[in-house]
Amino acid sequence: MSIRELVAVLRRRWYVIVPALVLSLLAALHLYRSVPVAYQSQSSVALLDSSAASKLPPSFGNPISNAGGALVVTADVLIRTLSGADSARELHSLGVTDPYTVGFAANTSGPLLTLTVTGTDREKVLEETNILTGFAGEQLNALQAAAKVQPAYMVQTAPVVLPQTPVPQLKSRYQQVLGVLIVGVGSGFTLSFVADALLAARRRRRESSAEDSGGAGRAGRRRSRGRHVDATALLTGYLALAFFIPSNLTLPSLGGVGTPANVFALLALFWYLATWLAGRIRPAPGTRLPRVAMWLLTVSVLASYMANASRGSVRKELLGADRGLIALLVWVSLVVLVSAGIQDRARLDVLLRRAVVMGTIVAAIGFYDFFTATNIADSISIPGLSSSVPQITTLDRGAFTRPRSTTAQPLEFGGMLALLLPFAVQQAFDPVRRHLKAWRRWGPVALMGGALPLTVSRTSIIGALIVILVMVPRWKPQRRWTAIGVLVGAVACFKVIIPGLIGTITALFASFLSNSDSSTQARTVKYSAIVPYLDERPLFGRGLGTFIPELYFFTDNQYMLTLAEMGFLGVLALLFLFLTGIHQGGAIRRLAVGESDRELGQAFFASALVALVVSATFDALSFPMFAGMFFLTIAAGGSYLGFIRRAAPKPRSVESPCLPADQHPPTPSRAPAPVR
């Protein structure tokens, strides 16, 4: 369906979209006027050691120079005390009736607390902040008195920032107004196409009964107007935004899910719904499996969202759960657009080739980052977008700079390239592309494969090894030994051109096997820390997106993170998604008639296996570029499987021992597709 056709439907059903727009505007105006403005005031308090406890040199009794160490633990105890129900009741009796929060000050590692009060009465908020600031010192003294600490050794509170003049918080108000507008416009848009589809179906029944072919011809000509926009074109736009805009740049307040690519994917989902409701598109037969897997994941995410709503979550967790739903919609959009929106195999081939080409450009940027010891993404600034990863800097390991190109982290960079590398190899061997020059066919393989070790991470090397172990043994002996020779030569070239790189990578795996690597030990220690959260909510978890490192800790393991956020149901849904990709690759290889399609199936198998394994080395789905490529390849595998199943010869039976006429002789490979 073209843009002109979308506008034509909205114009024809103006009596649906216009009332919806008017009602949403009126509701937003009423909400803007009725919701009072919230004001917020803050103060900062530091914990200082007593003079008696800081007599040793070089402090000489100066409590400010001794602020740190065990005082951080004291500050944590005070925060938990002030956040408890007893303190809330006592503060309420003192007149603090508005919501308040107590926590460590941002970007600090010392005992510095921030006290925040939010309310609708500006003067009252300022008064409550003063009460809360004084109450914090009283509670600290009470805790120490209960522990029978001598007055000379008591930790003291010192106001660093006095209660500030309350400032209006218009952001939440505008968000509510915008939410009402989005719901109203989206409902009107959807209802317009539902009404158009129902009326079109009734009109077709009338025309069929009257056999009015002239009207049908005019309708057909009217539908053919405009520039045709298909799912491949929209997904190409998504890929361009995902690859070439740094994935750490997002819309404000949306966090990591607010990338321009994700927003574009959500808009593309509206396009699919409109086209589907208008009867212009139907999912191709045999492509249901990835959508079934996404349905199971959706059920687990919604169950975890309701589980999060049933517990006492803080505001950051509630916002994280909302962002988790947005991420789910993006993933659903990619799976639906690829598996149900692409009706022609040639267009699916075009999409996969474009993904490989764009991934090659990202890999080339990674080479630039590595050899110049910079991150080119740091110099990219787009108005209206802000970094979702504060103070992101160049990461080093040993004597080498770890490139991240346009991704948010070197692990995401390596994981994304490992997902796409099997398809680059398959396309290089594809007979359809043999007329191209060698550098065009093998350039993507060299750049992607060469960029993987530059990240100096175990994740990238494991991903590359999986691709090699899955694809190379299935090749014919001549190609297999040639590939082994090329790999040995590539290792030798790396050893000569980049001295020390191979040794650093080898040392990474040696320390991992000997359990002497601090990074690995830090990760494995966290595994046991997940157990209390899992025991609390084992089935549905705490909610997707709620296990925020600011409140808890980094897991560096997608399975552990899923256990905490979605419980055992979420882990089962995630494993089913990975196994779906592996099954699709194996089924394509078994059903394929030509060698090219068999290698394509092996590529899907390798890509899904890479995702299954490397998800244990970092929280993969928390990174938008890796997650987008993963769901796109899973959906593409289901779509290819549907095409190949429909083209596969039907099995012979006793009643029909011969092949049908249209399937004899079998086609050795697919027809050459135009190179785009």
C-alpha positions as CSV (number, residue, x, y, z in Angstrom):
1,M,0.0,0.0,0.0
2,S,1.4,3.4,-1.0
3,I,1.4,6.6,1.0
4,R,-1.2,8.0,-1.4
5,E,-3.5,5.0,-0.7
6,L,-3.1,5.4,3.0
7,V,-4.1,9.1,2.7
8,A,-7.0,8.1,0.4
9,V,-8.4,5.7,3.0
10,L,-8.2,8.3,5.8
11,R,-9.9,10.8,3.5
12,R,-12.7,8.4,2.6
13,R,-13.3,7.5,6.3
14,W,-13.0,11.1,7.5
15,Y,-16.1,10.5,9.6
16,V,-14.1,8.1,11.7
17,I,-10.7,9.8,12.0
18,V,-12.0,13.3,12.5
19,P,-14.1,12.5,15.5
20,A,-11.3,10.5,17.0
21,L,-8.9,13.4,16.5
22,V,-11.4,15.9,18.0
23,L,-12.1,13.7,21.0
24,S,-8.4,13.1,21.7
25,L,-7.7,16.9,21.5
26,L,-10.5,17.6,23.9
27,A,-9.3,14.9,26.3
28,A,-5.7,16.2,26.1
29,L,-6.9,19.8,26.7
30,H,-9.0,18.6,29.7
31,L,-6.1,16.7,31.1
32,Y,-3.8,19.6,30.6
33,R,-6.1,21.9,32.5
34,S,-7.2,19.4,35.3
35,V,-3.8,17.9,36.1
36,P,-2.0,20.2,38.5
37,V,1.6,21.2,38.0
38,A,4.0,19.2,40.2
39,Y,6.8,21.0,41.9
40,Q,10.1,19.4,43.1
41,S,12.6,20.5,45.6
42,Q,15.9,18.8,46.5
43,S,18.6,19.0,49.1
44,S,21.9,17.2,49.6
45,V,23.4,15.9,52.8
46,A,26.9,14.5,53.4
47,L,27.8,12.1,56.2
48,L,31.0,13.2,58.0
49,D,33.0,11.1,60.4
50,S,33.5,12.4,63.9
51,S,36.7,14.3,64.8
52,A,37.6,11.7,67.4
53,A,37.6,9.0,64.7
54,S,39.8,10.9,62.3
55,K,42.8,11.8,64.5
56,L,45.4,9.7,62.6
57,P,47.6,11.5,60.0
58,P,47.3,12.8,57.5
59,S,43.7,13.8,58.5
60,F,44.5,15.3,61.9
61,G,41.0,15.5,63.0
62,N,39.5,16.9,59.7
63,P,36.2,15.0,59.2
64,I,35.8,16.2,55.6
65,S,39.1,14.7,54.5
66,N,37.9,11.4,56.0
67,A,34.5,11.2,54.3
68,G,34.4,7.8,52.7
69,G,35.1,4.2,53.3
70,A,32.7,2.7,55.8
71,L,30.5,5.8,55.8
72,V,29.0,4.6,52.5
73,V,27.6,1.6,54.4
74,T,26.3,4.0,57.0
75,A,24.7,6.1,54.3
76,D,23.0,3.0,52.8
77,V,21.6,2.1,56.3
78,L,20.2,5.7,56.6
79,I,18.6,5.6,53.2
80,R,16.9,2.3,54.0
81,T,15.7,3.7,57.3
82,L,14.3,6.9,55.8
83,S,12.6,4.9,53.0
84,G,10.9,2.5,55.5
85,A,7.2,2.5,56.6
86,D,8.0,3.7,60.1
87,S,9.8,6.8,58.9
88,A,7.1,7.5,56.4
89,R,4.5,7.5,59.2
90,E,6.6,9.7,61.4
91,L,7.2,12.1,58.6
92,H,3.5,12.2,57.8
93,S,2.8,13.2,61.4
94,L,5.4,16.0,61.0
95,G,3.6,17.3,57.9
96,V,5.4,15.6,55.0
97,T,2.4,14.2,53.1
98,D,3.8,14.5,49.6
99,P,5.9,11.7,48.0
100,Y,9.6,11.9,48.8
101,T,12.7,9.9,47.8
102,V,16.0,9.4,49.4
103,G,19.1,8.0,47.6
104,F,22.7,8.4,46.8
105,A,23.6,11.5,44.8
106,A,24.2,10.9,41.1
107,N,27.7,10.3,39.9
108,T,29.2,10.0,43.3
109,S,30.9,7.1,45.2
110,G,30.9,8.8,48.6
111,P,28.4,9.2,51.4
112,L,26.4,12.0,49.7
113,L,22.6,11.7,49.9
114,T,20.0,13.5,47.8
115,L,16.6,14.2,49.4
116,T,13.7,14.9,47.0
117,V,10.1,16.0,47.7
118,T,7.5,16.3,44.9
119,G,4.1,17.9,45.3
120,T,1.6,20.4,43.8
121,D,1.9,23.2,46.4
122,R,5.2,25.1,45.9
123,E,5.5,26.5,49.4
124,K,4.5,23.3,51.1
125,V,7.1,21.3,49.1
126,L,9.8,23.7,50.2
127,E,8.7,23.3,53.9
128,E,8.5,19.5,53.6
129,T,12.1,19.4,52.1
130,N,13.3,21.3,55.1
131,I,11.6,18.9,57.5
132,L,13.0,15.9,55.6
133,T,16.5,17.3,55.7
134,G,16.4,17.8,59.5
135,F,14.7,14.5,60.0
136,A,17.6,12.7,58.2
137,G,20.0,14.0,60.8
138,E,17.7,13.1,63.7
139,Q,17.3,9.5,62.4
140,L,21.1,9.1,62.0
141,N,21.6,10.2,65.6
142,A,18.8,7.9,66.8
143,L,20.4,4.9,65.0
144,Q,23.7,5.6,66.6
145,A,22.2,6.2,70.0
146,A,20.4,2.8,69.8
147,A,23.7,1.2,69.0
148,K,25.2,2.9,72.1
149,V,27.8,4.9,70.2
150,Q,29.5,7.5,72.3
151,P,28.6,11.1,71.3
152,A,32.3,11.9,70.5
153,Y,32.3,9.1,67.9
154,M,29.0,9.8,66.2
155,V,28.8,10.3,62.5
156,Q,27.3,13.7,61.7
157,T,25.2,15.0,58.8
158,A,26.2,18.2,57.1
159,P,23.9,19.9,54.5
160,V,25.8,20.4,51.3
161,V,23.0,21.8,49.3
162,L,20.2,23.5,51.2
163,P,16.6,22.8,50.2
164,Q,16.2,24.4,46.8
165,T,13.4,26.6,45.5
166,P,10.8,24.1,44.1
167,V,10.8,24.0,40.3
168,P,7.8,22.9,38.1
169,Q,8.0,19.4,36.7
170,L,6.2,19.8,33.4
171,K,7.7,16.7,31.8
172,S,5.3,14.2,33.4
173,R,2.3,16.5,32.6
174,Y,3.3,16.7,28.9
175,Q,3.9,13.0,28.8
176,Q,0.3,12.3,30.0
177,V,-1.1,14.7,27.4
178,L,1.0,13.2,24.7
179,G,0.0,9.7,25.7
180,V,-3.7,10.7,25.3
181,L,-3.1,12.2,21.9
182,I,-1.2,9.1,20.7
183,V,-3.9,6.7,21.9
184,G,-6.6,8.9,20.3
185,V,-4.8,9.2,17.0
186,G,-3.8,5.6,16.9
187,S,-7.3,4.4,17.7
188,G,-8.8,6.7,15.0
189,F,-6.2,5.5,12.5
190,T,-6.9,1.8,13.2
191,L,-10.7,2.2,13.2
192,S,-10.6,4.1,9.9
193,F,-8.9,1.1,8.2
194,V,-11.2,-1.4,10.0
195,A,-14.2,0.5,8.7
196,D,-12.7,0.7,5.2
197,A,-12.0,-3.0,5.2
198,L,-15.5,-3.9,6.4
199,L,-17.2,-1.6,3.8
200,A,-14.8,-2.9,1.1
201,A,-15.8,-6.5,1.9
202,R,-19.5,-5.6,1.7
203,R,-18.9,-3.8,-1.6
204,R,-17.1,-6.8,-3.0
205,R,-20.0,-9.1,-2.1
206,R,-22.4,-6.8,-3.8
207,E,-20.3,-6.5,-6.9
208,S,-19.8,-10.3,-7.0
209,S,-23.6,-10.8,-6.8
210,A,-24.2,-8.2,-9.5
211,E,-21.1,-9.2,-11.6
212,D,-20.2,-5.6,-12.0
213,S,-16.9,-6.0,-13.7
214,G,-16.6,-2.4,-14.8
215,G,-16.7,-1.1,-11.3
216,A,-14.1,-3.6,-10.2
217,G,-11.9,-2.5,-13.0
218,R,-12.1,1.1,-11.9
219,A,-11.5,0.2,-8.3
220,G,-8.5,-1.8,-9.5
221,R,-7.1,1.1,-11.4
222,R,-7.7,3.4,-8.4
223,R,-5.8,1.0,-6.1
224,S,-2.8,0.8,-8.5
225,R,-2.1,4.5,-8.2
226,G,0.8,5.9,-6.2
227,R,4.3,4.7,-5.5
228,H,4.2,1.2,-4.1
229,V,5.9,0.8,-0.6
230,D,6.5,-2.7,0.5
231,A,7.9,-4.3,3.7
232,T,11.4,-4.6,2.2
233,A,11.6,-0.8,1.6
234,L,10.5,-0.1,5.1
235,L,12.9,-2.6,6.6
236,T,15.7,-1.1,4.6
237,G,14.9,2.3,6.2
238,Y,15.0,0.5,9.6
239,L,18.4,-1.0,8.8
240,A,19.8,2.3,7.7
241,L,18.7,4.0,10.9
242,A,19.9,1.1,13.1
243,F,23.3,0.8,11.5
244,F,24.3,4.4,10.8
245,I,22.9,6.2,13.8
246,P,24.9,5.3,17.0
247,S,22.6,3.0,19.0
248,N,23.4,4.9,22.2
249,L,21.6,8.0,20.8
250,T,17.9,7.9,21.7
251,L,14.9,10.1,22.2
252,P,14.9,11.7,25.7
253,S,13.2,9.8,28.5
254,L,12.8,6.6,26.4
255,G,16.2,5.1,27.4
256,G,17.8,2.4,25.2
257,V,14.6,1.5,23.4
258,G,14.1,5.1,22.0
259,T,16.5,4.8,19.1
260,P,15.3,6.3,15.8
261,A,15.4,2.9,14.3
262,N,13.0,1.5,16.9
263,V,10.6,4.4,16.5
264,F,10.6,3.8,12.7
265,A,9.9,0.1,13.3
266,L,6.8,1.0,15.3
267,L,5.6,3.3,12.5
268,A,6.2,0.5,10.1
269,L,4.0,-1.7,12.2
270,F,1.1,0.8,11.7
271,W,1.7,0.5,8.0
272,Y,1.4,-3.2,8.1
273,L,-1.8,-3.1,10.2
274,A,-3.3,-0.6,7.8
275,T,-2.3,-2.7,4.7
276,W,-3.6,-5.9,6.4
277,L,-6.9,-4.3,7.4
278,A,-7.4,-3.0,3.9
279,G,-7.0,-6.6,2.6
280,R,-3.9,-5.8,0.5
281,I,-1.5,-8.2,2.2
282,R,-1.8,-11.6,3.8
283,P,0.9,-13.7,5.6
284,A,2.4,-16.2,3.3
285,P,1.7,-19.8,4.0
286,G,4.3,-21.7,6.1
287,T,5.7,-18.6,7.8
288,R,3.8,-18.9,11.1
289,L,6.6,-20.4,13.3
290,P,8.5,-17.2,14.1
291,R,5.2,-15.4,14.9
292,V,4.2,-18.3,17.2
293,A,7.6,-18.0,19.0
294,M,7.0,-14.2,19.4
295,W,3.5,-14.9,20.7
296,L,5.0,-17.0,23.5
297,L,7.6,-14.3,24.3
298,T,4.8,-11.7,24.3
299,V,2.8,-13.8,26.8
300,S,5.8,-14.1,29.1
301,V,6.5,-10.3,28.9
302,L,2.9,-9.4,29.6
303,A,2.8,-11.8,32.6
304,S,6.0,-10.3,34.0
305,Y,4.6,-6.8,33.4
306,M,1.5,-7.7,35.5
307,A,3.7,-9.3,38.1
308,N,5.7,-6.0,38.4
309,A,2.5,-4.1,38.8
310,S,1.4,-6.3,41.7
311,R,4.5,-5.6,43.8
312,G,5.9,-2.4,45.4
313,S,8.0,-1.1,42.5
314,V,9.8,2.2,42.6
315,R,9.3,4.7,39.8
316,K,12.5,3.7,37.9
317,E,11.2,0.1,37.7
318,L,7.8,1.2,36.5
319,L,9.4,3.3,33.7
320,G,11.7,0.3,32.9
321,A,8.7,-2.0,32.6
322,D,7.0,0.5,30.2
323,R,10.2,0.6,28.1
324,G,10.2,-3.2,28.1
325,L,6.7,-3.1,26.4
326,I,8.0,-0.7,23.8
327,A,11.0,-3.0,23.1
328,L,8.5,-5.9,22.8
329,L,6.5,-4.0,20.2
330,V,9.6,-3.2,18.2
331,W,10.6,-6.9,18.2
332,V,7.0,-7.9,17.2
333,S,7.1,-5.3,14.4
334,L,10.3,-6.7,12.9
335,V,9.1,-10.3,13.1
336,V,5.7,-9.5,11.5
337,L,7.1,-7.2,8.8
338,V,9.7,-9.8,7.7
339,S,7.7,-13.1,8.1
340,A,4.3,-11.8,7.1
341,G,5.0,-8.6,5.1
342,I,7.4,-9.9,2.5
343,Q,5.5,-11.8,-0.2
344,D,8.3,-12.3,-2.8
345,R,11.5,-14.3,-2.2
346,A,13.4,-11.9,-4.5
347,R,12.6,-9.0,-2.2
348,L,13.7,-11.1,0.8
349,D,17.0,-11.8,-0.9
350,V,17.4,-8.0,-1.4
351,L,16.7,-7.3,2.2
352,L,19.3,-9.8,3.4
353,R,21.9,-8.5,1.0
354,R,21.3,-4.9,2.1
355,A,21.7,-6.0,5.8
356,V,25.1,-7.6,4.9
357,V,26.3,-4.5,3.0
358,M,25.3,-2.1,5.8
359,G,26.9,-4.4,8.4
360,T,30.1,-4.3,6.3
361,I,30.2,-0.6,6.5
362,V,29.8,-0.8,10.3
363,A,32.7,-3.2,10.4
364,A,34.8,-0.9,8.3
365,I,34.1,1.9,10.8
366,G,35.3,-0.5,13.5
367,F,38.6,-0.9,11.7
368,Y,39.0,2.9,11.7
369,D,38.2,3.1,15.5
370,F,40.8,0.4,16.2
371,F,43.7,1.8,14.3
372,T,43.1,5.4,15.3
373,A,42.3,4.6,18.9
374,T,39.1,6.6,18.8
375,N,35.3,6.1,18.6
376,I,33.9,7.8,15.6
377,A,30.4,7.6,17.2
378,D,31.5,10.0,19.9
379,S,31.7,12.8,17.3
380,I,28.2,12.2,16.0
381,S,25.6,14.5,17.5
382,I,22.0,14.7,16.3
383,P,19.6,17.4,17.5
384,G,16.8,16.0,19.6
385,L,18.7,12.8,20.5
386,S,20.7,12.2,23.7
387,S,23.0,9.5,24.8
388,S,21.3,6.7,26.8
389,V,24.7,5.6,28.1
390,P,26.2,8.4,30.2
391,Q,29.9,9.2,29.9
392,I,30.5,6.5,27.3
393,T,34.2,6.4,26.5
394,T,36.8,4.5,24.5
395,L,37.4,1.1,26.1
396,D,40.8,-0.5,26.1
397,R,42.1,-4.0,26.8
398,G,45.8,-4.5,27.1
399,A,47.4,-2.2,24.6
400,F,44.5,-2.2,22.2
401,T,41.5,0.1,21.8
402,R,38.3,-2.0,21.5
403,P,36.2,-0.6,18.7
404,R,32.4,-0.3,19.0
405,S,31.7,1.5,15.7
406,T,28.1,2.8,15.8
407,T,27.1,0.4,18.5
408,A,26.8,1.1,22.2
409,Q,29.5,-1.3,23.3
410,P,32.2,-3.5,21.8
411,L,30.3,-6.7,22.9
412,E,27.3,-5.5,20.9
413,F,29.6,-4.7,17.9
414,G,31.1,-8.2,17.9
415,G,27.8,-10.0,18.6
416,M,26.0,-8.2,15.7
417,L,28.8,-9.0,13.2
418,A,28.9,-12.6,14.3
419,L,25.1,-12.8,13.5
420,L,25.6,-11.5,10.0
421,L,28.9,-13.2,9.1
422,P,27.2,-16.5,8.0
423,F,25.1,-14.7,5.5
424,A,28.1,-12.8,4.1
425,V,29.8,-16.1,3.6
426,Q,26.7,-17.6,2.0
427,Q,26.3,-14.7,-0.4
428,A,30.0,-14.9,-1.4
429,F,29.5,-18.5,-2.6
430,D,26.0,-17.8,-4.1
431,P,26.1,-18.8,-7.8
432,V,23.7,-15.9,-8.5
433,R,26.5,-13.5,-7.6
434,R,29.4,-15.1,-9.4
435,H,29.3,-12.5,-12.1
436,L,30.3,-9.8,-9.5
437,K,33.9,-9.0,-8.9
438,A,35.7,-10.9,-6.1
439,W,36.1,-7.8,-3.9
440,R,32.3,-7.3,-3.9
441,R,31.6,-10.8,-2.9
442,W,34.4,-11.4,-0.4
443,G,34.9,-7.9,0.9
444,P,32.0,-8.3,3.4
445,V,33.5,-11.6,4.7
446,A,37.0,-10.1,5.1
447,L,35.8,-6.9,6.9
448,M,33.3,-8.7,9.2
449,G,35.5,-11.6,10.0
450,G,38.5,-9.3,10.4
451,A,36.7,-6.9,12.7
452,L,35.7,-9.7,15.2
453,P,39.1,-10.2,16.8
454,L,39.7,-6.4,16.9
455,T,37.1,-6.2,19.7
456,V,39.5,-8.2,22.0
457,S,36.6,-10.0,23.6
458,R,35.7,-13.7,24.2
459,T,32.2,-13.1,22.8
460,S,33.5,-12.2,19.3
461,I,35.9,-15.1,19.1
462,I,33.3,-17.5,20.4
463,G,30.9,-16.2,17.7
464,A,33.5,-16.6,15.0
465,L,34.4,-20.1,16.1
466,I,30.7,-21.2,16.0
467,V,30.3,-19.9,12.5
468,I,33.5,-21.7,11.4
469,L,32.5,-25.0,13.2
470,V,29.0,-25.0,11.8
471,M,29.6,-24.0,8.2
472,V,33.1,-25.3,7.2
473,P,32.5,-29.0,8.0
474,R,29.5,-29.1,5.7
475,W,31.5,-27.9,2.7
476,K,33.1,-30.1,0.0
477,P,36.7,-31.1,0.8
478,Q,38.3,-28.7,-1.7
479,R,36.5,-25.7,-0.4
480,R,36.9,-26.9,3.2
481,W,40.7,-27.2,3.0
482,T,41.0,-23.9,1.2
483,A,39.0,-22.2,4.0
484,I,41.2,-23.7,6.6
485,G,44.3,-22.5,4.8
486,V,42.8,-19.0,4.5
487,L,42.0,-19.0,8.3
488,V,45.5,-20.0,9.2
489,G,46.9,-17.3,6.9
490,A,44.6,-14.7,8.4
491,V,45.8,-15.6,11.9
492,A,49.4,-15.3,10.7
493,C,48.6,-11.9,9.2
494,F,47.1,-10.6,12.4
495,K,50.2,-11.8,14.3
496,V,52.5,-9.8,12.0
497,I,50.4,-6.7,11.3
498,I,49.1,-6.3,14.9
499,P,51.7,-7.7,17.2
500,G,50.4,-8.8,20.5
501,L,46.7,-9.1,19.5
502,I,46.7,-12.9,19.2
503,G,48.6,-13.2,22.4
504,T,46.1,-11.0,24.3
505,I,43.1,-13.0,23.0
506,T,44.9,-16.3,23.9
507,A,45.6,-15.0,27.4
508,L,41.9,-14.1,27.7
509,F,40.8,-17.7,27.2
510,A,43.7,-19.1,29.3
511,S,42.6,-16.9,32.2
512,F,39.0,-18.0,31.7
513,L,39.9,-21.7,31.7
514,S,42.1,-21.3,34.8
515,N,39.4,-19.2,36.5
516,S,41.9,-16.4,37.2
517,D,40.2,-13.8,35.1
518,S,38.7,-11.0,37.2
519,S,36.1,-10.2,34.7
520,T,34.8,-13.8,34.6
521,Q,34.9,-14.0,38.4
522,A,32.9,-10.8,38.7
523,R,30.3,-12.3,36.5
524,T,30.0,-15.7,38.1
525,V,29.8,-14.1,41.6
526,K,26.6,-12.3,40.4
527,Y,24.9,-15.6,39.4
528,S,24.3,-16.5,43.0
529,A,23.1,-12.9,43.7
530,I,20.2,-13.6,41.3
531,V,18.9,-16.4,43.4
532,P,17.1,-14.3,46.0
533,Y,15.2,-12.4,43.3
534,L,14.4,-15.7,41.6
535,D,13.1,-17.2,44.8
536,E,10.9,-14.2,45.3
537,R,9.2,-14.5,41.9
538,P,10.3,-17.7,40.2
539,L,7.6,-18.1,37.5
540,F,7.0,-14.6,36.0
541,G,9.9,-12.6,37.3
542,R,10.0,-8.9,38.2
543,G,9.1,-7.4,34.8
544,L,11.1,-6.9,31.6
545,G,13.3,-3.9,31.8
546,T,13.0,-3.5,35.6
547,F,16.4,-5.1,36.7
548,I,18.1,-1.8,36.3
549,P,21.9,-1.7,37.1
550,E,21.4,1.6,39.0
551,L,19.1,-0.2,41.5
552,Y,20.6,-3.7,41.3
553,F,23.7,-4.8,39.3
554,F,24.9,-5.8,35.8
555,T,24.3,-9.4,35.0
556,D,26.3,-9.7,31.8
557,N,24.3,-12.7,30.9
558,Q,21.0,-12.6,29.1
559,Y,19.7,-15.8,30.7
560,M,20.4,-14.6,34.2
561,L,18.8,-11.3,33.3
562,T,15.7,-13.0,31.9
563,L,15.4,-15.2,35.0
564,A,15.3,-12.1,37.2
565,E,13.0,-10.1,34.9
566,M,10.6,-12.8,33.4
567,G,11.2,-15.9,35.6
568,F,11.3,-19.4,34.3
569,L,8.5,-18.7,31.8
570,G,10.6,-16.0,30.2
571,V,13.7,-18.2,29.9
572,L,11.6,-21.0,28.3
573,A,10.1,-18.5,25.8
574,L,13.6,-17.2,25.0
575,L,15.0,-20.7,24.5
576,F,12.1,-21.5,22.3
577,L,12.9,-18.5,20.2
578,F,16.6,-19.5,19.8
579,L,15.6,-23.1,19.0
580,T,13.1,-21.9,16.5
581,G,15.9,-20.2,14.6
582,I,18.1,-23.3,14.8
583,H,15.2,-25.5,13.6
584,Q,14.4,-23.2,10.7
585,G,18.0,-23.4,9.5
586,G,18.0,-27.1,9.7
587,A,14.6,-27.5,7.9
588,I,15.7,-25.2,5.1
589,R,18.8,-27.3,4.6
590,R,16.8,-30.6,4.6
591,L,14.1,-29.3,2.2
592,A,16.3,-27.3,-0.2
593,V,16.8,-28.7,-3.7
594,G,19.8,-26.6,-4.7
595,E,23.2,-26.3,-3.0
596,S,22.8,-22.6,-2.6
597,D,19.6,-23.0,-0.6
598,R,21.3,-25.7,1.6
599,E,24.1,-23.3,2.4
600,L,21.5,-20.6,3.2
601,G,19.9,-22.9,5.7
602,Q,23.3,-23.6,7.2
603,A,23.8,-19.9,7.5
604,F,20.5,-19.5,9.4
605,F,21.5,-22.4,11.6
606,A,24.9,-20.9,12.4
607,S,23.4,-17.4,13.1
608,A,20.8,-18.7,15.5
609,L,23.4,-20.9,17.3
610,V,25.6,-17.8,17.7
611,A,22.7,-15.9,19.4
612,L,22.1,-18.9,21.7
613,V,25.6,-19.1,22.9
614,V,26.8,-15.5,23.1
615,S,23.7,-14.6,25.0
616,A,25.4,-16.3,27.9
617,T,28.3,-13.8,27.7
618,F,26.4,-10.5,27.8
619,D,22.9,-9.2,28.2
620,A,22.3,-9.4,24.4
621,L,18.7,-8.1,24.1
622,S,19.5,-5.0,26.1
623,F,21.4,-3.7,23.1
624,P,19.1,-2.4,20.3
625,M,21.3,-3.2,17.3
626,F,22.0,-6.8,18.3
627,A,18.4,-7.4,19.3
628,G,17.1,-5.9,16.0
629,M,19.4,-8.1,13.9
630,F,18.5,-11.2,15.9
631,F,14.8,-10.8,15.5
632,L,15.1,-9.8,11.8
633,T,17.2,-13.0,11.0
634,I,14.8,-15.2,13.0
635,A,11.9,-13.9,11.0
636,A,13.8,-14.1,7.7
637,G,14.5,-17.8,8.4
638,G,10.8,-18.5,8.9
639,S,10.0,-16.6,5.7
640,Y,12.6,-18.5,3.7
641,L,11.4,-21.8,5.1
642,G,7.9,-21.0,3.9
643,F,9.1,-20.2,0.4
644,I,11.2,-23.4,0.2
645,R,8.4,-25.6,1.6
646,R,6.0,-24.4,-1.1
647,A,8.7,-25.0,-3.8
648,A,9.7,-28.4,-2.5
649,P,8.5,-31.5,-4.4
650,K,5.6,-33.3,-2.7
651,P,6.5,-36.8,-1.4
652,R,5.4,-39.7,-3.5
653,S,2.7,-42.0,-2.2
654,V,1.1,-45.3,-3.3
655,E,-1.9,-43.5,-4.8
656,S,0.5,-41.0,-6.6
657,P,3.8,-42.8,-7.3
658,C,4.9,-40.2,-9.8
659,L,5.8,-36.6,-9.3
660,P,3.3,-34.0,-10.5
661,A,4.0,-32.5,-13.9
662,D,4.9,-29.1,-12.5
663,Q,7.5,-30.6,-10.3
664,H,9.4,-32.8,-12.8
665,P,12.3,-32.4,-13.3
666,P,13.2,-30.7,-10.0
667,T,14.9,-27.3,-10.3
668,P,18.5,-27.6,-9.2
669,S,18.6,-24.1,-7.7
670,R,16.5,-21.0,-7.5
671,A,16.2,-18.7,-10.5
672,P,18.8,-15.9,-10.5
673,A,17.4,-12.8,-8.9
674,P,18.3,-9.4,-10.1
675,V,21.2,-7.8,-8.3
676,R,20.2,-4.7,-6.5
